[in-house]
């Protein structure tokens, strides 16, 4: 994400639509009270910020001509909607036209319905050499646009775009994809919900931007759910609004920079006991690999000792119990029968490949009651979803608890449909964290880390290469290892989710994925990135 000078922390804060509206109202009222006619309006400031970014994009995508050659006039297509987002678009049109670009505007609103600011911006654009075209004529024009700017709808959109505007959105997306034209969205891609990151409406359509400039503050919907696919690269323009106009922060982006002060260099005078014992419980018949992946991840993430308890290795009278499995690739991992493992003063990761039998339910009960810290994943989450007694036990824990559900597991815990969870991922994460008194990692695009007090972080790393079996087991193991090394549940979740996602980002950059990346390939890269965080 692009940042501005020393405002990095503020630009990583996330604000709901309601909060943005309150900030805007306060700023407008203050500006009116001051009565300073020389001060730019918020719309003018938004237009200027967007025009400056548009100019940067034009420079990046079009190399300057040789010194003796005449400068090329670049064509910019701007879509202006019926509200204040359209007013922002008119401001951009006027500025880019004044800078010598050939600007074409598709106006999708009636002038009589514009606010006074938007109408003023429309008149300003009309005074410049802006060419006004209708959507129907777009197909007849040469597709030699240097940049497309989306100013159709902002954060106030309540229903899916329909009719001619919906058709325009689909046509623009097709045009931009076919011609590889940069597409800049003003404030939010039209049709995307700025709070939830989902496309508005059941059969809605949204602009698929390569870049988004978010006005006043950053918005959660640009970073989770479908938001990452539609928003592209996000930058923020605060419009010079003072910091004291902003409310207390309840949501932030989870970035590498924000994690650098958490992990400390190891002391020379330390030993394996200094870095904690992780106990992984899981790996029922046919799923032993899940537990081994979690245990290996804990090993690569710095835990002092790793124990792995495989439930199916427990005695089945009158037969003698089979020997526990053995990891010949990583013999450092110690395998035990689950009933032999003491959970007290240990950091338990339970769930990877656990199964749903009565015997593992008893193990889960013991883990909830006695573990020093607890990571609950996979089948352990499903057991809790099916048993309110287990849910109440978990909610009553005073020691650190950390849950890592994917959307379907979250839906089971909340007794909802998975589409409801995905429709508002922030709300679902907050409900789970509050109900179960735990730090919750709701996995997915823009994974959400939420505390029981409902403060949350949206992760900025990761890609579709992680959509393969075993990657969640690796995440659980990394989280357990960080808890064992003294991180709080929130710290462990934030670091684990980020290094897990960034390992996939680095591997994909090397050509290893996104197709075919395996969970095991993440491990050495996770180790490298954890050490980088310590040395940063």
Phi and psi in degrees as a GROMACS rama.xvg file:
@    title "Ramachandran Plot"
@    xaxis  label "Phi"
@    yaxis  label "Psi"
@TYPE xy
-75.3921  145.231  UNK-2
-131.314  169.42  UNK-3
-126.261  100.94  UNK-4
54.6267  -131.424  UNK-5
-86.5067  13.519  UNK-6
-94.94  14.9225  UNK-7
-49.9397  -49.3141  UNK-8
-61.5434  -42.6496  UNK-9
-65.0493  -36.1163  UNK-10
-76.0524  -16.2453  UNK-11
-89.1935  -3.38952  UNK-12
-79.8228  146.283  UNK-13
-116.82  136.16  UNK-14
-126.132  139.018  UNK-15
-72.2306  166.521  UNK-16
-59.4517  -42.0151  UNK-17
-61.2725  -40.8785  UNK-18
-67.2323  -41.0741  UNK-19
-61.8248  -42.3036  UNK-20
-61.2579  -41.3389  UNK-21
-66.515  -41.7395  UNK-22
-61.3238  -45.3781  UNK-23
-61.7041  -43.9903  UNK-24
-61.1947  -43.6442  UNK-25
-62.7725  -44.1517  UNK-26
-65.4179  -41.8592  UNK-27
-65.7122  -40.4215  UNK-28
-65.2849  -40.2001  UNK-29
-65.3343  -42.5298  UNK-30
-62.6805  -39.7089  UNK-31
-66.8917  -41.0464  UNK-32
-64.0066  -37.0813  UNK-33
-71.3427  -28.3835  UNK-34
61.282  28.8864  UNK-35
-86.8396  107.164  UNK-36
-71.6244  -18.0698  UNK-37
-84.2509  -9.72229  UNK-38
-80.6183  133.607  UNK-39
-67.6655  142.449  UNK-40
-70.9387  164.816  UNK-41
-59.4547  -37.1231  UNK-42
-65.4339  -39.5011  UNK-43
-66.717  -39.8293  UNK-44
-65.7049  -40.4036  UNK-45
-62.826  -43.6446  UNK-46
-62.1892  -41.1633  UNK-47
-66.1227  -44.8259  UNK-48
-61.243  -42.9302  UNK-49
-67.7949  -39.3248  UNK-50
-64.8847  -37.1331  UNK-51
-65.2315  -42.1394  UNK-52
-66.3453  -40.7674  UNK-53
-59.2433  -40.2995  UNK-54
-63.5558  -41.6187  UNK-55
-60.0181  -42.856  UNK-56
-65.7786  -37.9044  UNK-57
-65.2382  -40.0506  UNK-58
-65.7301  -42.2246  UNK-59
-65.1002  -38.1673  UNK-60
-90.4255  -9.09571  UNK-61
-137.038  106.064  UNK-62
-62.5365  142.722  UNK-63
-63.1237  146.835  UNK-64
-71.0326  163.721  UNK-65
-54.2372  157.984  UNK-66
-55.9801  -39.9189  UNK-67
-83.6651  -11.7454  UNK-68
-84.5556  148.158  UNK-69
-69.1143  147.683  UNK-70
-65.7188  138.398  UNK-71
-82.8287  132.594  UNK-72
-82.1004  121.568  UNK-73
-94.1334  137.833  UNK-74
-93.5209  130.543  UNK-75
-122.208  129.394  UNK-76
-104.174  126.077  UNK-77
-121.869  129.635  UNK-78
-101.806  120.542  UNK-79
-115.406  120.628  UNK-80
-87.7386  -172.044  UNK-81
-84.631  -4.32519  UNK-82
-117.389  -153.977  UNK-83
-68.8373  -23.6673  UNK-84
-63.2112  -35.1639  UNK-85
-64.5304  -37.5184  UNK-86
-61.3154  -42.5008  UNK-87
-57.9583  -42.1271  UNK-88
-63.1009  -39.8434  UNK-89
-63.4848  -39.4918  UNK-90
-59.379  -46.2321  UNK-91
-61.4448  -42.169  UNK-92
-59.1661  -45.8831  UNK-93
-63.2386  -43.1485  UNK-94
-67.9415  -46.2398  UNK-95
-66.0719  -35.2659  UNK-96
-64.6793  -42.1602  UNK-97
-64.056  -24.6867  UNK-98
-87.2015  4.73457  UNK-99
96.9233  8.73296  UNK-100
-88.6047  154.118  UNK-101
-86.2648  107.924  UNK-102
-107.198  128.537  UNK-103
-117.976  132.067  UNK-104
-120.356  130.416  UNK-105
-100.238  108.802  UNK-106
-92.6786  120.58  UNK-107
-110.818  22.2749  UNK-108
-139.824  157.182  UNK-109
-86.6677  135.394  UNK-110
-57.8069  -31.7889  UNK-111
-66.5389  -19.405  UNK-112
-96.4801  -2.41063  UNK-113
-78.3804  152.013  UNK-114
-67.9982  168.748  UNK-115
-62.7285  -38.1076  UNK-116
-66.2068  -44.7464  UNK-117
-65.238  -38.9444  UNK-118
-65.1299  -39.1242  UNK-119
-62.7828  -39.814  UNK-120
-68.7131  -36.0863  UNK-121
-61.5494  -46.2036  UNK-122
-62.5087  -37.3625  UNK-123
-62.5565  -43.7632  UNK-124
-64.3908  -36.7292  UNK-125
-67.4829  -23.3879  UNK-126
-79.8898  -12.3476  UNK-127
-101.265  178.061  UNK-128
-83.1462  52.4999  UNK-129
-88.9324  137.117  UNK-130
-100.806  130.741  UNK-131
-102.78  124.661  UNK-132
-130.712  160.165  UNK-133
-101.143  161.652  UNK-134
-60.177  -35.1565  UNK-135
-64.4192  -27.9909  UNK-136
-84.5127  -7.37794  UNK-137
-57.7592  -42.0573  UNK-138
-65.3811  -19.7204  UNK-139
-89.7692  -8.99129  UNK-140
-92.5874  151.097  UNK-141
-60.9602  138.156  UNK-142
-86.7393  55.2156  UNK-143
-109.884  37.2576  UNK-144
-70.1824  140.815  UNK-145
-89.0312  -23.9262  UNK-146
-161.019  142.217  UNK-147
-116.985  135.932  UNK-148
-120.184  126.83  UNK-149
-98.2415  111.295  UNK-150
-128.26  37.3653  UNK-151
-75.8177  -56.2736  UNK-152
-137.052  145.379  UNK-153
-108.298  -143.257  UNK-154
-77.4182  -9.21985  UNK-155
-86.5035  -0.875397  UNK-156
-64.8031  127.431  UNK-157
-109.561  -19.0531  UNK-158
-138.522  163.321  UNK-159
-64.0124  139.273  UNK-160
-56.7468  141.637  UNK-161
-132.931  171.235  UNK-162
59.8541  -134.531  UNK-163
-64.0854  -33.8967  UNK-164
-70.2719  -38.8899  UNK-165
-61.8328  -41.5096  UNK-166
-64.1458  -39.65  UNK-167
-62.2158  -42.8462  UNK-168
-59.983  -45.4454  UNK-169
-63.8418  -40.7223  UNK-170
-65.6011  -40.7483  UNK-171
-66.3818  -42.9455  UNK-172
-59.8379  -42.3088  UNK-173
-64.8885  -43.9341  UNK-174
-61.5495  -47.2392  UNK-175
-64.1736  -38.9619  UNK-176
-69.0082  -40.9934  UNK-177
-71.9259  -31.8414  UNK-178
-105.882  -0.942912  UNK-179
53.5784  47.8249  UNK-180
-90.8433  132.966  UNK-181
-61.8529  139.319  UNK-182
-127.769  113.613  UNK-183
-101.362  122.195  UNK-184
-95.8715  136.417  UNK-185
-90.3654  115.066  UNK-186
76.3401  -54.2336  UNK-187
-157.726  143.757  UNK-188
-58.4969  130.364  UNK-189
-56.6214  128.649  UNK-190
98.3594  -9.95982  UNK-191
-96.7772  134.99  UNK-192
-76.9908  120.738  UNK-193
-71.6636  -19.1639  UNK-194
-87.244  -41.8394  UNK-195
-102.96  -21.881  UNK-196
78.4834  17.3776  UNK-197
-112.634  152.357  UNK-198
-67.4631  133.061  UNK-199
-68.7857  130.414  UNK-200
89.0712  154.049  UNK-201
-63.1555  -47.2116  UNK-202
-113.725  37.0826  UNK-203
-74.9137  170.299  UNK-204
-131.359  152.773  UNK-205
-143.485  152.228  UNK-206
-65.7504  132.326  UNK-207
-99.1206  92.4698  UNK-208
-86.6633  152.671  UNK-209
-89.4647  -23.9669  UNK-210
-143.713  145.885  UNK-211
-133.047  133.093  UNK-212
-107.516  115.473  UNK-213
-93.3387  125.168  UNK-214
-89.4942  144.817  UNK-215
73.7125  -59.0165  UNK-216
-150.89  167.478  UNK-217
-75.6514  156.664  UNK-218
-128.88  135.992  UNK-219
-60.5199  -35.5695  UNK-220
-65.0489  -13.9538  UNK-221
-79.4743  -9.19357  UNK-222
-126.65  0.261136  UNK-223
-141.136  166.277  UNK-224
62.034  -134.193  UNK-225
-77.2563  -9.20704  UNK-226
-55.3161  -39.8989  UNK-227
-67.4763  -29.108  UNK-228
-76.3364  -29.7667  UNK-229
-98.1678  -28.201  UNK-230
-87.0374  -25.519  UNK-231
65.2193  -142.881  UNK-232
-79.8945  126.314  UNK-233
-104.217  132.315  UNK-234
-124.476  165.88  UNK-235
-130.148  134.828  UNK-236
-118.149  112.818  UNK-237
-79.8337  -7.70776  UNK-238
60.2218  29.2307  UNK-239
61.915  22.991  UNK-240
-76.1356  129.363  UNK-241
-59.9833  148.97  UNK-242
-61.1067  -30.5815  UNK-243
-74.7684  -3.92568  UNK-244
-82.8823  -12.0228  UNK-245
-92.4158  145.189  UNK-246
-77.2114  169.699  UNK-247
-56.0047  145.405  UNK-248
-82.5446  129.219  UNK-249
-115.083  -9.85956  UNK-250
-148.022  139.54  UNK-251
-139.798  163.192  UNK-252
-81.5696  143.098  UNK-253
-95.3436  103.462  UNK-254
-118.342  162.458  UNK-255
-59.3666  -43.104  UNK-256
-60.8925  -37.0187  UNK-257
-73.0891  -10.3334  UNK-258
-101.907  -6.71667  UNK-259
-67.5187  -25.0685  UNK-260
-91.7202  0.506252  UNK-261
-82.9289  -56.0485  UNK-262
-79.8295  130.848  UNK-263
-107.794  152.35  UNK-264
-57.6349  145.828  UNK-265
-75.2024  144.078  UNK-266
-76.6731  144.342  UNK-267
-59.326  -40.1074  UNK-268
-86.2937  70.0376  UNK-269
-143.072  169.93  UNK-270
-149.493  179.125  UNK-271
-60.9457  -29.4549  UNK-272
-68.3134  -18.1415  UNK-273
-71.5109  -17.8677  UNK-274
-116.718  15.6972  UNK-275
82.1001  157.658  UNK-276
-106.01  125.691  UNK-277
-106.064  131.472  UNK-278
-113.967  119.012  UNK-279
-101.739  123.912  UNK-280
-114.58  118.141  UNK-281
168.286  -167.398  UNK-282
84.5853  47.7058  UNK-283
-65.1227  172.978  UNK-284
-50.556  127.96  UNK-285
84.7799  -6.11847  UNK-286
-132.197  23.2057  UNK-287
-59.4783  -32.2154  UNK-288
-58.4788  -32.1185  UNK-289
-62.8063  -45.0561  UNK-290
-67.3736  -39.4856  UNK-291
-65.1276  -40.2127  UNK-292
-60.8724  -43.5835  UNK-293
-63.7817  -41.7479  UNK-294
-66.2093  -43.6215  UNK-295
-61.7056  -39.962  UNK-296
-62.158  -39.7215  UNK-297
-63.5498  -38.3317  UNK-298
-63.4256  -47.6016  UNK-299
-70.1143  -16.0886  UNK-300
-101.55  8.35734  UNK-301
100.534  7.64322  UNK-302
-65.1173  147.619  UNK-303
-69.4735  -45.7087  UNK-304
-139.53  144.262  UNK-305
-126.643  125.955  UNK-306
-113.096  144.805  UNK-307
-129.272  118.67  UNK-308
-105.352  119.147  UNK-309
-103.271  111.968  UNK-310
-57.3034  -39.6396  UNK-311
-67.9435  -8.83698  UNK-312
-85.0427  -0.47206  UNK-313
-71.2854  154.611  UNK-314
-60.8519  139.163  UNK-315
-122.357  87.6187  UNK-316
-55.2875  142.752  UNK-317
-91.8253  9.06833  UNK-318
-77.7378  147.864  UNK-319
-71.4255  145.82  UNK-320
-68.0217  143.153  UNK-321
-70.1452  155.701  UNK-322
-65.7642  147.673  UNK-323
-60.5868  155.103  UNK-324
-62.0978  169.262  UNK-325
-141.028  133.293  UNK-326
-98.9079  97.8527  UNK-327
-68.0705  -24.6372  UNK-328
-74.3207  -33.228  UNK-329
-132.292  77.4412  UNK-330
-67.4372  -7.22765  UNK-331
-63.6938  -25.265  UNK-332
-76.9764  129.037  UNK-333
-100.223  119.699  UNK-334
-95.6512  137.098  UNK-335
-139.052  162.308  UNK-336
-73.2628  138.222  UNK-337
-56.1467  -37.4743  UNK-338
-69.6602  -13.5424  UNK-339
-87.7975  -11.3661  UNK-340
-90.5105  129.818  UNK-341
-91.5453  123.263  UNK-342
-86.938  -15.1136  UNK-343
-63.4555  138.13  UNK-344
61.5579  21.5648  UNK-345
-127.913  162.517  UNK-346
-108.644  108.109  UNK-347
-98.2909  130.018  UNK-348
-111.919  113.583  UNK-349
-126.133  133.325  UNK-350
135.498  -35.5044  UNK-351
-60.5628  113.001  UNK-352
63.3643  27.0994  UNK-353
-70.6407  -35.6751  UNK-354
85.2995  -179.668  UNK-355
-127.175  24.6532  UNK-356
-76.1769  166.937  UNK-357
-63.7401  -34.3966  UNK-358
-67.4551  -37.4426  UNK-359
-74.9934  -25.5158  UNK-360
-63.3388  -38.3419  UNK-361
-66.0099  -38.3119  UNK-362
-63.0826  -41.5289  UNK-363
-64.1499  -41.5349  UNK-364
-59.4365  -44.1802  UNK-365
-65.0825  -40.4299  UNK-366
-63.1732  -44.6149  UNK-367
-60.9849  -39.5897  UNK-368
-76.4072  -28.4952  UNK-369
-125.819  -18.2469  UNK-370
-64.3032  141.717  UNK-371
-64.6015  -49.453  UNK-372
-133.039  157.363  UNK-373
-138.377  126.773  UNK-374
-111.062  122.544  UNK-375
-112.137  122.549  UNK-376
-137.458  160.583  UNK-377
51.1617  -123.991  UNK-378
-62.0973  -28.7825  UNK-379
-62.4471  -35.9162  UNK-380
-66.0387  -40.3085  UNK-381
-66.2501  -36.0128  UNK-382
-64.0386  -41.7333  UNK-383
-66.5835  -38.7761  UNK-384
-62.3835  -30.6259  UNK-385
-91.4987  -3.33382  UNK-386
-141.532  106.089  UNK-387
-65.5187  -25.2546  UNK-388
-63.9218  -44.2977  UNK-389
-64.1008  -39.4052  UNK-390
-62.2029  -42.102  UNK-391
-66.9679  -39.1978  UNK-392
-60.6962  -44.5909  UNK-393
-63.2643  -44.8752  UNK-394
-64.2038  -25.5576  UNK-395
-85.364  -9.06684  UNK-396
-61.3226  141.316  UNK-397
-101.693  -20.9334  UNK-398
-80.9613  168.079  UNK-399
-64.1499  131.38  UNK-400
-127.967  140.108  UNK-401
-138.281  124.787  UNK-402
-111.302  141.046  UNK-403
-127.473  64.0378  UNK-404
-80.5455  145.518  UNK-405
-84.8168  171.98  UNK-406
-56.1073  -37.856  UNK-407
-68.2214  -40.1405  UNK-408
-65.2561  -38.7099  UNK-409
-62.5446  -39.9652  UNK-410
-62.4454  -41.2147  UNK-411
-63.5436  -42.2427  UNK-412
-64.2707  -36.2009  UNK-413
-89.7991  -3.87822  UNK-414
56.7057  47.546  UNK-415
-126.82  173.514  UNK-416
-83.6424  149.33  UNK-417
-61.8593  -29.5483  UNK-418
-66.0831  -31.0663  UNK-419
-67.4456  -40.3271  UNK-420
-63.1459  -48.4594  UNK-421
-69.2368  -25.3945  UNK-422
-64.8124  -29.5535  UNK-423
-149.235  83.4504  UNK-424
-65.3353  -35.8091  UNK-425
-64.3111  -43.9025  UNK-426
-63.7362  -43.0584  UNK-427
-62.1921  -44.174  UNK-428
-63.3639  -41.0412  UNK-429
-65.7173  -40.5086  UNK-430
-62.143  -46.9128  UNK-431
-62.3509  -46.4275  UNK-432
-62.1153  -40.5467  UNK-433
-72.0683  -44.3624  UNK-434
-66.5243  -37.7779  UNK-435
-104.426  6.03453  UNK-436
53.46  50.8709  UNK-437
-145.19  162.796  UNK-438
-81.3259  129.663  UNK-439
-116.408  132.035  UNK-440
-107.636  104.94  UNK-441
-88.7495  105.94  UNK-442
-74.1235  161.052  UNK-443
137.549  -173.985  UNK-444
-65.4671  117.592  UNK-445
71.1947  60.7589  UNK-446
-55.1036  142.239  UNK-447
-108.13  128.949  UNK-448
-109.512  116.478  UNK-449
-126.798  135.584  UNK-450
-89.6708  165.191  UNK-451
-63.4938  -24.7693  UNK-452
-82.3168  5.70124  UNK-453
77.5269  3.6838  UNK-454
-71.2219  143.254  UNK-455
-143.873  165.663  UNK-456
-129.652  144.34  UNK-457
-111.691  124.915  UNK-458
-73.7861  147.648  UNK-459
-109.243  -2.092  UNK-460
-108.775  169.442  UNK-461
106.214  161.173  UNK-462
-160.314  176.522  UNK-463
-64.6986  -9.03585  UNK-464
-59.934  -23.1661  UNK-465
-77.7624  -4.63051  UNK-466
-83.2038  64.584  UNK-467
-149.579  157.979  UNK-468
-61.4354  136.62  UNK-469
98.7742  -18.0326  UNK-470
-67.7353  -33.2757  UNK-471
-68.0739  -34.7448  UNK-472
-63.6271  -40.3726  UNK-473
-61.5221  -45.1555  UNK-474
-59.0064  -43.1046  UNK-475
-61.0035  -42.6995  UNK-476
-65.6798  -40.9417  UNK-477
-61.1393  -43.6575  UNK-478
-62.3433  -44.7149  UNK-479
-60.6856  -40.5702  UNK-480
-64.488  -39.0098  UNK-481
-68.8688  -37.0779  UNK-482
-62.0378  -40.5939  UNK-483
-64.0471  -27.4801  UNK-484
-91.2387  10.1699  UNK-485
102.086  1.72481  UNK-486
-68.7732  148.924  UNK-487
-70.0733  168.309  UNK-488
-60.6583  -40.5905  UNK-489
-66.655  -44.999  UNK-490
-61.2343  -44.9126  UNK-491
-61.6297  -44.1211  UNK-492
-64.2061  -45.7712  UNK-493
-63.3167  -46.57  UNK-494
-66.7118  -46.2695  UNK-495
-60.461  -47.1927  UNK-496
-64.041  -40.1086  UNK-497
-69.3184  -49.0655  UNK-498
-66.9338  -33.2642  UNK-499
-62.4145  -48.6164  UNK-500
-68.3823  -39.7881  UNK-501
-71.1159  -28.9674  UNK-502
-60.3496  -43.2812  UNK-503
-64.8392  -38.5375  UNK-504
-61.9395  -44.4249  UNK-505
-66.3766  -41.3839  UNK-506
-65.4104  -40.8746  UNK-507
-64.7909  -38.8939  UNK-508
-61.3542  -26.3906  UNK-509
-88.8003  1.05603  UNK-510
89.0109  6.76487  UNK-511
-96.9829  83.7088  UNK-512
108.755  176.412  UNK-513
-73.7663  -22.9658  UNK-514
-75.7256  125.023  UNK-515
87.6919  3.39445  UNK-516
-64.8276  134.107  UNK-517
-105.628  156.893  UNK-518
-60.273  -38.5549  UNK-519
-62.9624  -30.3331  UNK-520
-68.2895  -18.4162  UNK-521
-72.2862  -28.262  UNK-522
-59.8328  -53.7505  UNK-523
-65.3278  -28.6615  UNK-524
-74.5144  -36.7271  UNK-525
-60.22  -46.1274  UNK-526
-56.9594  -46.1041  UNK-527
-59.4232  -43.2487  UNK-528
-73.1766  -31.4227  UNK-529
-63.3559  -42.5002  UNK-530
-67.444  -33.4946  UNK-531
-62.2705  -41.0748  UNK-532
-62.5748  -37.1185  UNK-533
-67.1209  -39.533  UNK-534
-84.4363  -11.3021  UNK-535
